Amino acid sequence: MKADHYPDSPARMPATPRPALIRLVLLSLSLCLLAACGSRETVRRPAPPAPARVWPTVTPADPVAANNLTMRALGLVGTPYRYGGNTPESGFDCSGLVSYVYQDTAEIRLPRTSSALSQVQGPRIQPQQLTAGDLVFFGSSGNVSHVGIYVGEGRFVHAPSSGGTVRLDRLDGAYWRDHYTGAKRILH
């Protein structure tokens, strides 16, 4: 006995699909796709960024020293990050950058860790009183884990621990604003 799928079999040829049937199938597929796209989950858009704060210009006690320090820090933007690094040739981590800039421009020796830097004698500075050369600290749960050098207009130079290079960031950036723990003035 021959089966219908053999070439010699007298099987019937399949009927050509009717246009109404094709439209029905396409409509069903479209509705399935639309149903799959819809959900009860609300689309959440990111919150708009906070408006940039106006940072007052506070004249440093020693404008020449502060300018030298700021220019040296800005000149190191782009230097590779390296954990434990403390020279332009070897790269920098955050506290290595701060220690290097202060030693190189002001001959001030500072501790080697961000936590120790936060304990250095000097007045704590309110954000609206920041001036060029102040140290800005970041962390969480009361612990300091990062430091940078304030250069004015709400910006600071630092070597982020996430890798990359020494860079210039804004204190108003979402991460930095949320992790800011304070500032100290080293130049008097």
Secondary structure, DSSP 8 states (H G I E B T S, - for coil): ---TTSTTS---------HHHHHHHHHHHHHHHHHHH--SS-------------------SSHHHHHHHHHHHHHTTT-BB-TT-EETTTEE-HHHHHHHHHHHHH-----SSHHHHHTSSS-B--GGG--TT-EEEEEETTEEEEEEEEEETTEEEE--TTSSB-EEEETTSHHHHHHEEEEE----
